[in-house]
């Protein structure tokens, strides 16, 4: 977002939802802006401990996380944990590249 001026993961998620006839609902908001490029997996997990907040009720919902690139998996793990704590019944992830 900072470099490109738009959120490419959001564009991917919208297109994914349209292709699969699913609702697009941005239910996570990022808290803070820790730079993760070059950080170890352990450092990424530390930074992401409280990195997300849920923006709408999720009781018994199935949520699909969309990410462009997975490196250590720390971001997906933190996001999924936040969603489960907020009541999501199921959390799956789709990733388009692995670094």
ABEGO torsion letter per residue (X at the ends): XAAAGBBAAAAAAAAAAAAAGBBBBBABBBBEBBBABGBBAAAAAAAAAAABBBABBABGBBBBBBBABBBAGAAAAAAAAAAAAAGBABBBBBBABBX
